[in-house]
Amino acid sequence: MPLILFNKPYSVMCQFSPHPDRQTLGDYIAIPGIYPAGRLDADSEGLVLLTDDGKLQHELSHPERKQAKTYIVQVEGKPDAAQLARLGAPLDLGDFTTQPCHARQIAAPEWLWPRNPPIRQRANSPTSWLALTLTEGKNRQVRRMTAAVGLPTLRLVRIAIGSFTLENYPLLPGEWQEVDAN
């Protein structure tokens, strides 16, 4: 029953089946019978957990388990107190309302690897970094949340799932490590 921590690079599909245009998890991890416990979209980077244990996969990814996930997000613009408060409160995104989360502005992470390709950046538009910790994870939720408060996402990196963090397991993009699930 391995638990694999993988730092998913930008543009990689969070699946093992082949994709016509992009790399997939199978291009990085050749362990038969494992599956991701949750996903990241191709435009997002960072921590993905994989296992061959269905019960563990359920524990890690089921919405009722409220597994905290922390993301660092580079956004276009500089957030004000009202935008941060809106991000942290339940936010109506049209088809669903988010659960409350922890949202704060952070300094640009010096430890973060460069993205390939680099983000698009406008010379006259400043960028900022946020840390968001959610207990849910709907499709493109973080991107939709930041857009809803007027701070479009430029870069999104998941740095933690529960107690598993890229701080404790410093993996570069494309690297993985097997760990004890307990």
C-alpha positions as CSV (number, residue, x, y, z in Angstrom):
1,M,0.0,0.0,0.0
2,P,2.3,2.8,-1.1
3,L,1.4,6.4,-0.6
4,I,3.2,8.5,-3.1
5,L,3.8,12.2,-2.8
6,F,4.3,13.8,-6.3
7,N,5.1,17.3,-7.3
8,K,3.0,17.7,-10.4
9,P,4.6,20.0,-13.0
10,Y,2.6,22.6,-14.9
11,S,0.8,21.3,-17.9
12,V,0.8,17.6,-16.8
13,M,-2.5,15.8,-16.9
14,C,-3.5,14.3,-13.5
15,Q,-4.3,10.9,-15.1
16,F,-2.4,7.8,-16.1
17,S,-4.1,7.2,-19.4
18,P,-2.3,8.7,-22.4
19,H,-3.2,12.2,-23.6
20,P,-2.7,13.2,-27.2
21,D,-1.0,16.6,-26.4
22,R,0.3,16.5,-22.8
23,Q,2.4,14.5,-20.4
24,T,0.5,12.5,-17.8
25,L,1.3,11.0,-14.4
26,G,2.5,7.8,-16.2
27,D,5.4,9.8,-17.8
28,Y,6.7,10.3,-14.2
29,I,5.6,7.4,-12.1
30,A,5.8,3.7,-13.2
31,I,4.1,2.0,-10.2
32,P,1.2,-0.2,-11.3
33,G,-2.2,0.1,-9.7
34,I,-1.9,3.5,-8.1
35,Y,-4.3,6.3,-8.6
36,P,-4.5,10.0,-7.6
37,A,-6.4,10.8,-4.4
38,G,-7.8,14.0,-5.8
39,R,-6.6,15.9,-8.8
40,L,-5.0,19.1,-10.0
41,D,-5.9,20.6,-13.4
42,A,-3.2,20.8,-16.0
43,D,-2.7,24.6,-15.4
44,S,-2.0,23.9,-11.7
45,E,1.2,22.7,-10.1
46,G,2.1,21.0,-6.8
47,L,1.3,18.2,-4.4
48,V,-0.7,15.2,-5.6
49,L,-1.1,12.1,-3.4
50,L,-1.4,8.7,-5.1
51,T,-2.1,5.3,-3.6
52,D,-3.2,1.8,-4.5
53,D,-5.4,1.6,-1.3
54,G,-9.0,2.4,-2.1
55,K,-9.9,3.0,1.6
56,L,-6.9,5.4,2.0
57,Q,-7.8,7.1,-1.3
58,H,-11.4,7.6,0.0
59,E,-10.0,9.1,3.3
60,L,-7.8,11.5,1.5
61,S,-10.1,12.7,-1.2
62,H,-13.8,12.4,-0.1
63,P,-15.4,15.8,0.5
64,E,-17.0,14.7,3.8
65,R,-13.5,14.1,5.2
66,K,-12.7,17.9,5.0
67,Q,-9.0,17.3,4.3
68,A,-7.4,20.7,4.4
69,K,-5.5,21.7,1.2
70,T,-3.3,24.7,1.1
71,Y,-2.5,26.6,-2.1
72,I,-0.2,29.5,-2.9
73,V,-1.6,31.6,-5.6
74,Q,0.0,34.4,-7.6
75,V,-2.7,36.8,-8.6
76,E,-2.9,39.9,-10.8
77,G,-3.4,42.9,-8.6
78,K,-2.9,43.7,-5.0
79,P,-5.6,42.5,-2.6
80,D,-7.3,44.8,-0.1
81,A,-8.8,43.8,3.2
82,A,-12.3,43.5,1.7
83,Q,-11.1,41.1,-1.1
84,L,-9.3,38.9,1.5
85,A,-12.4,38.9,3.7
86,R,-14.6,37.8,0.7
87,L,-12.2,35.0,-0.2
88,G,-12.3,33.7,3.4
89,A,-16.1,33.9,3.8
90,P,-18.6,31.7,2.0
91,L,-18.4,33.0,-1.6
92,D,-21.2,32.5,-4.1
93,L,-19.7,31.3,-7.4
94,G,-23.1,30.9,-9.1
95,D,-23.4,27.1,-9.2
96,F,-22.2,26.7,-5.6
97,T,-21.2,28.6,-2.6
98,T,-17.8,27.9,-1.1
99,Q,-17.2,26.8,2.5
100,P,-15.3,29.4,4.6
101,C,-11.5,29.1,4.2
102,H,-8.4,30.8,5.5
103,A,-7.1,33.4,3.0
104,R,-4.1,35.7,3.6
105,Q,-1.6,37.7,1.6
106,I,2.0,36.3,1.7
107,A,5.4,37.4,0.5
108,A,6.6,36.0,-2.8
109,P,7.9,32.5,-1.9
110,E,11.6,32.6,-2.5
111,W,11.9,28.8,-2.4
112,L,9.5,28.3,-5.3
113,W,10.8,26.9,-8.5
114,P,10.4,28.9,-11.8
115,R,7.5,27.9,-13.9
116,N,8.0,26.6,-17.4
117,P,6.6,28.4,-19.3
118,P,6.7,31.6,-17.2
119,I,3.4,33.2,-16.3
120,R,2.0,36.0,-18.5
121,Q,2.7,39.3,-16.8
122,R,1.7,42.8,-17.7
123,A,4.3,45.5,-17.1
124,N,1.7,47.9,-15.7
125,S,-0.1,45.4,-13.5
126,P,1.4,44.4,-10.2
127,T,1.1,40.8,-8.9
128,S,0.7,39.5,-5.4
129,W,0.8,36.1,-3.6
130,L,-2.0,34.6,-1.5
131,A,-2.2,31.5,0.7
132,L,-5.6,29.8,0.7
133,T,-6.4,26.8,2.8
134,L,-9.7,25.0,1.8
135,T,-11.5,22.0,3.1
136,E,-13.2,21.4,-0.2
137,G,-11.9,21.2,-3.7
138,K,-14.3,21.7,-6.5
139,N,-13.2,21.9,-10.1
140,R,-11.1,25.1,-10.7
141,Q,-12.4,26.5,-7.3
142,V,-9.4,28.6,-6.4
143,R,-9.2,30.2,-9.8
144,R,-12.9,30.9,-9.7
145,M,-12.7,32.4,-6.2
146,T,-9.9,34.8,-7.0
147,A,-11.6,35.9,-10.2
148,A,-14.8,36.5,-8.3
149,V,-13.1,39.0,-6.1
150,G,-11.2,40.7,-8.9
151,L,-7.8,39.0,-8.6
152,P,-7.3,36.7,-11.5
153,T,-5.0,33.7,-10.9
154,L,-1.7,33.7,-12.7
155,R,-0.1,30.8,-11.0
156,L,-1.5,28.1,-8.7
157,V,0.6,25.7,-6.6
158,R,-0.8,23.2,-4.1
159,I,1.7,23.0,-1.2
160,A,-0.1,20.8,1.3
161,I,-2.8,18.1,1.7
162,G,-3.5,17.5,5.4
163,S,-0.2,16.9,7.1
164,F,1.7,16.2,3.9
165,T,3.5,19.3,2.7
166,L,6.1,20.3,0.2
167,E,7.8,22.0,3.1
168,N,8.3,18.6,4.9
169,Y,8.9,16.8,1.6
170,P,10.8,19.2,-0.7
171,L,10.2,17.7,-4.1
172,L,11.0,19.6,-7.3
173,P,8.5,19.4,-10.2
174,G,8.3,15.8,-11.5
175,E,9.9,14.3,-8.4
176,W,8.0,11.8,-6.1
177,Q,8.6,10.1,-2.9
178,E,7.0,7.1,-1.2
179,V,6.0,7.8,2.4
180,D,4.3,6.1,5.3
181,A,0.6,6.8,5.2
182,N,0.2,6.9,9.0
